[in-house]
Amino acid sequence: FHAKEGREVKQYKAVLGPRNASYEVQGGRDQESVFYVEGLTFPDVSFTGLVSFHVTLLENSEKYPATPIFSDSVVFRVAPWIMTPNTLPPRKVYVCSISDSDDFVKDVKELAESRGYDALVEAIEKVHDESENPGVVADVCRLVRRTNDRDFVVAVSKLARESKNTDFVAAVKELAYKANCAVVVCEGEKNHGDRWIQDEMEIGYVQAPHKGFPVVFDSP
């Protein structure tokens, strides 16, 4: 597209494409020409995603044919996702709230054994083996509440709070506040017990001459 009259979309003129292999630009020495490129399809088996453009500057003369005095080439890669650089100022921070379920289960079992809750210990072991990591703490707490042992329930609730990375999340929130950006806390049902969320989620964008929008890449 050639932005001949201005930078608004309605003023763009399609000058190159499947039906037009070349385009001649008329202008003076100090004139600036602005062009935009839009990919219509993403790479696949029949398209590598690479688009080449060749530019030749001609010297016009009334006596002689136009003579090439400069040429250059540029290659564009059509990409469905462009990763944002880590040098940009942060706009939103994601942090995982997790529980160390293994240590929590170990401490609760020891506490239950000291109180003679042998059946509860077996139930906790079964839950630990069958439950997804983010749900273990909640499942164990539900089993403990069934004992109606107030002191035991209070002690386990304290262990549950201590098993979370609460201090870390609070520190991240404080830093984010100083950086003037929002914070999103991903709880266990979303992070699946994985504290390294940056290994599975990358934020990028796609862009065309007339629009752009964010894209989140979620790897397995």
C-alpha positions as CSV (number, residue, x, y, z in Angstrom):
1,F,0.0,0.0,0.0
2,H,1.2,3.5,-0.8
3,A,0.1,6.2,1.6
4,K,0.1,8.9,-1.0
5,E,-2.0,11.6,0.6
6,G,-1.7,10.8,4.3
7,R,-1.4,8.2,7.0
8,E,-5.2,7.3,7.3
9,V,-6.3,3.9,6.1
10,K,-8.8,5.3,3.6
11,Q,-5.9,7.1,1.8
12,Y,-3.9,4.0,1.2
13,K,-3.6,2.8,-2.4
14,A,-2.9,-0.8,-3.2
15,V,0.0,-0.7,-5.6
16,L,1.6,-4.2,-5.5
17,G,0.1,-7.6,-5.3
18,P,-0.9,-10.7,-7.2
19,R,-2.0,-8.5,-10.2
20,N,0.7,-5.9,-10.0
21,A,4.3,-7.0,-10.0
22,S,5.8,-3.5,-10.2
23,Y,5.1,0.1,-9.3
24,E,6.7,3.3,-10.4
25,V,7.0,6.2,-7.9
26,Q,7.1,9.8,-9.3
27,G,8.6,12.4,-7.1
28,G,11.3,15.0,-6.4
29,R,14.6,14.7,-4.5
30,D,13.3,15.4,-1.0
31,Q,9.9,13.8,-1.2
32,E,9.1,11.0,1.3
33,S,7.1,8.0,0.2
34,V,5.5,5.8,2.9
35,F,4.5,2.2,2.1
36,Y,2.8,-0.5,4.2
37,V,2.8,-4.3,3.7
38,E,0.0,-6.6,4.7
39,G,0.2,-10.4,4.7
40,L,-3.0,-12.0,3.4
41,T,-2.1,-15.6,4.3
42,F,0.1,-17.2,6.9
43,P,2.9,-19.6,6.0
44,D,1.9,-23.1,5.1
45,V,3.0,-26.0,2.9
46,S,2.8,-23.9,-0.3
47,F,4.0,-20.6,1.1
48,T,7.2,-20.0,3.0
49,G,6.0,-16.8,4.5
50,L,8.8,-14.7,2.8
51,V,8.0,-11.8,0.5
52,S,10.7,-10.0,-1.3
53,F,10.7,-6.4,-2.6
54,H,13.2,-4.9,-4.9
55,V,13.7,-1.1,-5.3
56,T,15.6,0.6,-8.1
57,L,16.3,4.3,-8.3
58,L,16.4,5.6,-11.9
59,E,18.0,8.8,-13.2
60,N,15.9,10.4,-15.8
61,S,17.3,12.3,-18.7
62,E,15.7,13.9,-21.7
63,K,18.5,12.7,-24.0
64,Y,19.1,9.2,-22.6
65,P,16.9,6.3,-21.3
66,A,16.4,6.0,-17.6
67,T,19.6,4.7,-16.0
68,P,19.7,2.7,-12.7
69,I,21.9,4.5,-10.1
70,F,20.9,2.6,-7.0
71,S,19.1,-0.6,-6.1
72,D,18.2,-2.4,-2.9
73,S,16.1,-5.4,-1.7
74,V,14.2,-6.2,1.4
75,V,12.5,-9.4,2.6
76,F,9.4,-9.5,4.9
77,R,8.4,-12.5,6.8
78,V,4.7,-13.0,7.4
79,A,4.2,-14.1,11.0
80,P,1.0,-14.9,12.9
81,W,2.6,-13.9,16.1
82,I,5.3,-11.3,17.0
83,M,6.8,-11.5,20.4
84,T,7.0,-8.3,22.4
85,P,10.6,-7.4,23.4
86,N,11.5,-7.5,27.1
87,T,12.8,-3.9,26.9
88,L,9.3,-2.4,26.8
89,P,8.0,-1.0,30.1
90,P,5.6,-3.4,31.8
91,R,1.9,-2.9,31.6
92,K,0.7,-6.0,33.5
93,V,2.4,-8.6,35.7
94,Y,1.3,-12.2,36.1
95,V,2.3,-14.1,39.2
96,C,1.3,-17.6,40.4
97,S,-0.1,-18.3,43.8
98,I,0.9,-21.9,44.6
99,S,1.1,-24.3,47.5
100,D,3.9,-26.7,48.4
101,S,1.5,-29.6,48.7
102,D,4.2,-32.3,49.4
103,D,5.5,-30.5,52.6
104,F,1.9,-29.6,53.6
105,V,0.7,-33.2,53.3
106,K,3.7,-34.4,55.2
107,D,3.2,-32.0,58.1
108,V,-0.6,-32.7,58.3
109,K,0.1,-36.5,58.4
110,E,2.5,-36.1,61.2
111,L,0.0,-34.0,63.1
112,A,-2.8,-36.5,62.5
113,E,-0.6,-39.4,63.6
114,S,0.2,-37.6,66.8
115,R,-3.5,-37.3,67.5
116,G,-4.3,-40.9,66.7
117,Y,-6.2,-40.2,63.4
118,D,-4.9,-43.3,61.6
119,A,-7.9,-43.5,59.2
120,L,-7.4,-39.9,58.4
121,V,-3.8,-40.5,57.5
122,E,-4.8,-43.2,55.1
123,A,-7.4,-40.9,53.5
124,I,-4.9,-38.1,53.2
125,E,-2.4,-40.4,51.4
126,K,-5.2,-41.5,49.0
127,V,-6.1,-37.9,48.2
128,H,-2.5,-37.0,47.8
129,D,-2.0,-39.7,45.2
130,E,-5.2,-39.0,43.3
131,S,-5.7,-35.3,43.4
132,E,-4.2,-32.7,41.0
133,N,-1.5,-30.7,42.8
134,P,-3.5,-27.4,43.0
135,G,-6.4,-29.2,44.7
136,V,-4.5,-31.2,47.3
137,V,-4.4,-28.6,50.0
138,A,-8.2,-27.8,49.8
139,D,-9.0,-31.6,49.7
140,V,-6.9,-32.3,52.8
141,C,-8.5,-29.4,54.7
142,R,-12.0,-30.7,53.9
143,L,-11.0,-34.1,55.3
144,V,-9.6,-32.5,58.5
145,R,-12.7,-30.4,59.1
146,R,-14.7,-33.6,59.3
147,T,-12.9,-34.5,62.5
148,N,-14.7,-31.6,64.3
149,D,-11.4,-31.2,66.3
150,R,-11.2,-27.4,66.5
151,D,-7.6,-27.2,67.6
152,F,-6.6,-29.7,64.9
153,V,-8.5,-27.7,62.2
154,V,-6.9,-24.4,63.3
155,A,-3.4,-26.0,63.2
156,V,-4.0,-27.4,59.7
157,S,-5.4,-24.1,58.5
158,K,-2.2,-22.4,59.7
159,L,-0.1,-25.0,57.8
160,A,-2.2,-24.3,54.7
161,R,-1.5,-20.6,54.8
162,E,2.2,-21.1,55.4
163,S,2.4,-23.5,52.5
164,K,1.5,-20.8,50.0
165,N,4.0,-18.3,48.5
166,T,2.1,-15.5,50.0
167,D,5.1,-13.3,50.9
168,F,6.4,-13.6,47.3
169,V,3.1,-12.6,45.8
170,A,2.9,-9.6,48.2
171,A,6.4,-8.5,47.2
172,V,5.5,-8.8,43.5
173,K,2.4,-6.7,44.1
174,E,4.4,-4.0,45.9
175,L,7.0,-3.8,43.0
176,A,4.2,-3.7,40.4
177,Y,2.6,-0.8,42.3
178,K,5.8,1.1,42.2
179,A,6.1,0.4,38.4
180,N,2.5,1.6,38.0
181,C,1.3,-1.6,36.3
182,A,-1.5,-4.0,37.1
183,V,-1.1,-7.4,38.8
184,V,-2.9,-10.6,37.9
185,V,-2.6,-13.4,40.5
186,C,-3.1,-16.8,38.9
187,E,-4.5,-19.2,41.4
188,G,-3.9,-23.0,41.5
189,E,-6.8,-24.0,39.3
190,K,-5.2,-21.9,36.5
191,N,-1.5,-22.4,37.0
192,H,-1.8,-26.2,37.7
193,G,0.8,-26.0,40.4
194,D,3.5,-24.6,38.0
195,R,5.1,-21.5,39.4
196,W,7.1,-20.8,36.1
197,I,4.2,-19.4,34.1
198,Q,6.6,-17.6,31.7
199,D,7.6,-21.0,30.3
200,E,4.1,-21.6,29.0
201,M,2.6,-18.2,28.2
202,E,4.1,-15.6,26.0
203,I,2.4,-12.3,25.0
204,G,2.8,-10.9,21.5
205,Y,0.8,-9.2,18.8
206,V,0.0,-9.3,15.1
207,Q,-0.2,-6.1,13.1
208,A,-1.5,-5.0,9.7
209,P,-1.5,-1.5,8.1
210,H,-5.0,-0.8,9.3
211,K,-5.2,-2.6,12.7
212,G,-3.3,-4.6,15.3
213,F,-4.3,-6.8,18.3
214,P,-2.6,-8.8,21.1
215,V,-2.0,-12.5,20.8
216,V,-1.2,-14.9,23.7
217,F,0.9,-17.9,22.9
218,D,0.1,-20.8,25.3
219,S,2.5,-23.6,24.9
220,P,1.8,-27.1,26.2
